[in-house]
Amino acid sequence: MADTPTRRAATEHRKPRLDLGNAVWQSSDQGTGDVQIAFVEGFVAMRDRRDTDGPALVFTPGEWRAFVLGARDGEFDLG
């Protein structure tokens, strides 16, 4: 296949499969959130605290920063 900008972008955004078995999960002691995060191999993993055997979302440091800044700015507020 030809190397195209779209193909390069897709390849550059792939994340490795992380072994989260030994991850140290952290929960916030503020608010009523039900998520936990762990810093693993330079990435940030996030999971549902009520379903610890369920899937985890994996963010690059840049994606995590954008998410946190958006949350602080109210980007995800429901009302």
C-alpha positions as CSV (number, residue, x, y, z in Angstrom):
1,M,0.0,0.0,0.0
2,A,1.1,3.5,-0.7
3,D,2.3,5.7,2.2
4,T,-0.3,8.5,2.5
5,P,-0.8,11.2,5.1
6,T,-3.9,9.4,6.4
7,R,-2.1,6.0,6.6
8,R,0.8,7.6,8.4
9,A,-1.6,9.3,10.9
10,A,-3.4,6.1,11.6
11,T,0.0,4.3,12.2
12,E,1.3,7.1,14.4
13,H,-1.8,7.1,16.7
14,R,-1.8,3.4,17.4
15,K,-1.2,2.5,21.0
16,P,0.6,-0.6,22.2
17,R,-1.3,-3.2,24.1
18,L,-0.3,-2.5,27.7
19,D,0.0,-5.1,30.5
20,L,-2.3,-3.5,33.1
21,G,-2.1,-6.5,35.4
22,N,0.4,-4.8,37.7
23,A,-0.8,-1.3,37.2
24,V,-1.2,0.9,40.3
25,W,-4.7,2.4,39.9
26,Q,-5.5,5.7,41.5
27,S,-8.9,7.1,42.4
28,S,-9.7,10.7,43.1
29,D,-10.8,11.5,46.6
30,Q,-12.7,14.5,45.3
31,G,-16.1,14.5,43.8
32,T,-18.2,11.5,43.0
33,G,-16.3,10.1,40.0
34,D,-16.2,6.4,39.3
35,V,-13.0,6.3,37.2
36,Q,-9.5,5.2,38.1
37,I,-6.3,6.0,36.3
38,A,-2.8,4.4,36.1
39,F,0.4,5.6,34.5
40,V,1.9,2.7,32.5
41,E,4.9,2.7,30.1
42,G,4.5,6.4,29.3
43,F,0.7,6.2,28.7
44,V,-2.3,6.9,30.9
45,A,-4.9,4.2,31.3
46,M,-8.4,4.9,32.6
47,R,-11.0,2.4,33.7
48,D,-14.4,2.2,35.5
49,R,-13.8,1.7,39.2
50,R,-17.0,-0.4,39.5
51,D,-15.9,-2.8,36.7
52,T,-12.2,-3.3,37.3
53,D,-12.1,-6.4,35.0
54,G,-13.6,-4.4,32.1
55,P,-11.8,-2.5,29.4
56,A,-9.5,0.4,29.9
57,L,-9.1,3.5,27.7
58,V,-5.5,4.3,26.9
59,F,-4.3,7.8,26.2
60,T,-1.0,9.3,25.0
61,P,0.3,12.1,27.3
62,G,-0.9,14.6,24.8
63,E,-4.4,13.1,24.6
64,W,-4.5,13.0,28.4
65,R,-3.5,16.6,28.7
66,A,-6.2,17.7,26.2
67,F,-8.8,15.6,28.1
68,V,-7.8,17.1,31.5
69,L,-7.8,20.7,30.1
70,G,-11.1,20.2,28.5
71,A,-12.6,18.8,31.7
72,R,-11.3,21.8,33.7
73,D,-12.7,24.1,31.1
74,G,-16.2,22.6,31.4
75,E,-16.1,21.0,27.9
76,F,-17.9,17.8,29.2
77,D,-20.4,19.5,31.5
78,L,-23.9,18.2,30.9
79,G,-25.8,21.4,31.7
